[in-house]
Amino acid sequence: MAKLNVLQNEISIISVAGQDYISLTDMANARTDDARAADVIKNWIRNRYTIELLGTWEIIHNPDFKVVEFDHFKSQAV
């Protein structure tokens, strides 16, 4: 597993099938203490802009994505 140093914080990078993924947990830990990292991620995941980003990604990459069902989740986002 590779590591990236960002503003003196170590962020893990993992490669899966030729694609690189960065650790959201490491990024959240860099911003706050360990106890708050989960809260940072929970708040990010339920953010309307994040939900819209995930929906757009699914529309582009998932031919079986159910847009109508997704609209229900998106309408409930904060």
N, CA and C of each residue as an Amber inpcrd file, in Angstrom:
protein
   234
   0.8530000  -1.1740000   0.0000000   0.0000000   0.0000000   0.0000000
   0.8980000   1.2360000   0.0000000   0.6260000   2.1310000  -0.9100000
   1.3990000   3.3620000  -1.0210000   0.8610000   4.3960000  -0.0270000
   1.6940000   5.3670000   0.2620000   1.3040000   6.4610000   1.1590000
   1.5940000   7.7840000   0.4640000   0.7940000   8.7630000   0.7590000
   0.9450000  10.1040000   0.2250000   1.0450000  11.0460000   1.4140000
   1.9900000  11.9670000   1.3800000   2.1490000  12.9150000   2.4690000
   1.5480000  14.2520000   2.0450000   0.4830000  14.6610000   2.7390000
  -0.2100000  15.9060000   2.4320000  -0.2200000  16.7730000   3.6820000
   0.4390000  17.9090000   3.6100000   0.5080000  18.8310000   4.7520000
   0.8870000  18.0950000   6.0380000   1.9150000  17.2740000   5.9450000
   2.4660000  16.5110000   7.0660000   1.5040000  15.4660000   7.6190000
   0.5560000  15.0250000   6.8030000  -0.3670000  13.9580000   7.1730000
  -0.2270000  12.8320000   6.1640000  -0.1170000  11.6160000   6.6600000
   0.0420000  10.4480000   5.8030000  -1.3210000   9.9130000   5.3700000
  -1.5180000   9.8200000   4.0510000  -2.7760000   9.3380000   3.4670000
  -2.4740000   8.0590000   2.6950000  -3.2140000   6.9900000   2.9960000
  -3.0220000   5.7040000   2.3210000  -3.6230000   5.7230000   0.9250000
  -2.9380000   5.0350000   0.0130000  -3.4300000   4.8550000  -1.3530000
  -3.4120000   3.3610000  -1.6420000  -4.5210000   2.8390000  -2.1230000
  -4.5950000   1.4210000  -2.4710000  -4.9680000   1.3200000  -3.9480000
  -4.3670000   0.3700000  -4.6300000  -4.6690000   0.1350000  -6.0440000
  -5.5070000  -1.1320000  -6.1750000  -6.6060000  -1.0260000  -6.9090000
  -7.4880000  -2.1590000  -7.1760000  -7.7690000  -2.1590000  -8.6740000
  -7.3960000  -3.2300000  -9.3240000  -7.6460000  -3.3860000 -10.7680000
  -7.1380000  -2.1840000 -11.5590000  -5.9600000  -1.7090000 -11.2010000
  -5.3510000  -0.6080000 -11.9360000  -5.8770000   0.7750000 -11.5940000
  -6.7730000   0.8700000 -10.6180000  -7.3260000   2.1600000 -10.1970000
  -6.8140000   2.4760000  -8.7960000  -6.4350000   3.7230000  -8.5600000
  -5.9560000   4.1540000  -7.2490000  -7.0960000   4.7720000  -6.4500000
  -7.1300000   4.4540000  -5.1460000  -8.1380000   4.9820000  -4.2370000
  -7.4380000   5.5370000  -3.0110000  -7.8680000   6.7230000  -2.5660000
  -7.2840000   7.3200000  -1.3660000  -8.1930000   7.0450000  -0.1750000
  -7.6160000   7.0330000   1.0010000  -8.3570000   6.7110000   2.2160000
  -9.0690000   7.9450000   2.7670000 -10.4060000   7.9020000   2.7400000
 -11.1840000   8.9830000   3.3360000 -10.9720000   9.0390000   4.8460000
 -10.7830000   7.8740000   5.4490000 -10.5610000   7.8220000   6.9010000
  -9.2640000   8.5400000   7.2700000  -8.2050000   8.3020000   6.4970000
  -6.9460000   8.9970000   6.7660000  -7.1050000  10.5030000   6.6050000
  -7.8740000  10.9150000   5.5930000  -8.1020000  12.3480000   5.3890000
  -8.8880000  12.9360000   6.5520000  -9.8970000  12.2230000   7.0270000
 -10.6980000  12.7020000   8.1580000  -9.8640000  12.7410000   9.4320000
  -9.0140000  11.7380000   9.6360000  -8.1510000  11.7180000  10.8130000
  -7.1790000  12.8860000  10.8070000  -6.7410000  13.2920000   9.6350000
  -5.8150000  14.4180000   9.5370000  -6.4960000  15.7230000   9.9330000
  -7.7830000  15.7850000   9.7110000  -8.5350000  17.0010000  10.0120000
  -8.9240000  17.0990000  11.4860000  -9.1890000  15.9570000  12.1020000
  -9.6390000  15.9420000  13.4940000  -9.0020000  14.7650000  14.2180000
  -9.3790000  14.5790000  15.4690000  -8.8910000  13.4090000  16.1920000
  -9.6670000  12.1610000  15.7560000  -9.2060000  10.9860000  16.1870000
  -9.8000000   9.7170000  15.7500000 -11.2870000   9.6050000  16.0820000
 -11.7030000  10.1090000  17.2300000 -13.0970000   9.9880000  17.6310000
 -14.0140000  10.7880000  16.7110000 -13.5220000  11.8710000  16.1880000
 -14.3300000  12.7290000  15.3210000 -14.2580000  12.3240000  13.8540000
 -13.2970000  11.4970000  13.4660000 -13.1390000  11.1200000  12.0600000
 -14.4060000  10.4650000  11.5160000 -15.0250000   9.6070000  12.2980000
 -16.2580000   8.9440000  11.8550000 -17.3650000   9.9690000  11.6350000
 -17.4530000  10.9690000  12.5050000 -18.4680000  12.0120000  12.3410000
 -18.2240000  12.8320000  11.0850000 -16.9590000  13.1310000  10.7960000
 -16.6210000  13.8830000   9.5860000 -17.0800000  13.1150000   8.3560000
 -16.8150000  11.8110000   8.3160000 -17.2010000  10.9890000   7.1640000
 -18.7260000  10.8770000   7.0790000 -19.4020000  10.6550000   8.2100000
 -20.8690000  10.5680000   8.1960000 -21.4950000  11.8480000   7.6710000
 -20.9830000  12.9830000   8.1040000 -21.5230000  14.2590000   7.6340000
 -21.2430000  14.4660000   6.1530000 -20.0890000  14.0550000   5.6970000
 -19.7450000  14.1880000   4.2840000 -20.6420000  13.3010000   3.4260000
 -20.8620000  12.0650000   3.8710000 -21.6530000  11.1120000   3.0900000
 -23.1060000  11.5740000   2.9330000 -23.6670000  12.2310000   3.9360000
 -25.0730000  12.6270000   3.8320000 -25.2620000  14.0290000   3.2540000
 -24.1850000  14.6840000   2.9130000 -24.2440000  16.0040000   2.2960000
 -24.8660000  15.9020000   0.9060000 -25.7260000  16.8230000   0.5530000
 -26.4310000  16.7800000  -0.7430000 -25.4630000  16.7670000  -1.9220000
 -24.4010000  17.5510000  -1.8490000 -23.4400000  17.6080000  -2.9520000
 -22.7110000  16.2730000  -3.1260000 -22.4210000  15.6080000  -2.0280000
 -21.7870000  14.2990000  -2.1020000 -22.7310000  13.2850000  -2.7220000
 -23.9990000  13.3190000  -2.2960000 -25.0020000  12.4110000  -2.8550000
 -25.1360000  12.6440000  -4.3640000 -25.1480000  13.8980000  -4.7860000
 -25.2500000  14.2000000  -6.2140000 -24.0140000  13.7100000  -6.9690000
 -22.8430000  13.8670000  -6.3770000 -21.6130000  13.3670000  -6.9980000
 -21.6700000  11.8530000  -7.1640000 -22.0750000  11.1470000  -6.1130000
 -22.1780000   9.6890000  -6.1890000 -23.2060000   9.2580000  -7.2300000
 -24.3230000   9.9680000  -7.3010000 -25.3410000   9.6590000  -8.3060000
 -24.8210000   9.8680000  -9.7190000 -24.1050000  10.9490000  -9.9430000
 -23.5200000  11.2050000 -11.2660000 -22.5260000  10.1240000 -11.6360000
 -21.6920000   9.7370000 -10.6720000 -20.7160000   8.6750000 -10.9250000
 -21.4380000   7.3820000 -11.3070000 -22.4940000   7.0470000 -10.5850000
 -23.2600000   5.8330000 -10.8780000 -23.8920000   5.8940000 -12.2720000
 -24.4670000   7.0380000 -12.6210000 -25.0830000   7.1840000 -13.9420000
 -24.0480000   6.9420000 -15.0420000 -22.8550000   7.4450000 -14.8530000
 -21.7930000   7.2890000 -15.8620000 -21.2730000   5.8600000 -15.9170000
 -21.0790000   5.2260000 -14.7600000 -20.3580000   3.9510000 -14.6950000
 -21.2220000   2.7130000 -14.4610000 -22.4960000   2.8780000 -14.1410000
 -23.3360000   1.7320000 -13.8100000 -24.5780000   1.7120000 -14.7010000
 -24.5710000   0.8700000 -15.7360000 -25.7210000   0.8380000 -16.6480000
 -27.0080000   0.3550000 -15.9700000 -26.9080000  -0.3240000 -14.8320000
 -28.0890000  -0.8200000 -14.1190000 -28.5560000   0.1200000 -12.9970000
 -27.9600000   1.2910000 -12.9280000 -28.3000000   2.2420000 -11.8650000
 -29.7630000   2.6710000 -11.9840000 -30.4670000   2.6500000 -10.8710000
 -31.8910000   2.9860000 -10.8280000 -32.0470000   4.4460000 -10.4130000
 -32.1410000   5.3090000 -11.4020000 -32.1860000   6.7540000 -11.1720000
 -33.4170000   7.1630000 -10.3680000 -34.5680000   6.5620000 -10.6470000
 -35.7990000   6.9300000  -9.9380000 -35.6660000   6.6370000  -8.4470000
 -35.1390000   5.4650000  -8.0920000 -34.9480000   5.1410000  -6.6750000
 -33.9210000   6.0700000  -6.0370000 -32.8980000   6.4140000  -6.8100000
 -31.8650000   7.3120000  -6.2910000 -32.4400000   8.6870000  -5.9530000
 -33.3800000   9.1700000  -6.7530000 -33.9770000  10.4860000  -6.5000000
 -34.6120000  10.5660000  -5.1190000 -35.1460000   9.4480000  -4.6260000
 -35.7090000   9.4080000  -3.2720000 -34.6300000   9.7110000  -2.2310000
 -33.4580000   9.0710000  -2.3570000 -32.3550000   9.3130000  -1.4130000
 -31.8550000  10.7470000  -1.5320000 -31.7230000  11.2110000  -2.7690000
 -31.2060000  12.5560000  -2.9930000 -32.1240000  13.6080000  -2.3840000
 -33.4250000  13.4020000  -2.4560000 -34.3640000  14.3840000  -1.9090000
 -34.2980000  14.4620000  -0.3770000 -33.7780000  13.4260000   0.2710000
 -33.6730000  13.4180000   1.7300000 -32.3310000  13.9430000   2.2460000
 -31.4120000  14.2290000   1.3380000 -30.0730000  14.6800000   1.7360000
 -30.1450000  16.0610000   2.3620000 -29.2570000  16.3000000   3.2980000
 -29.1780000  17.5910000   4.0200000 -28.4780000  18.6110000   3.1580000
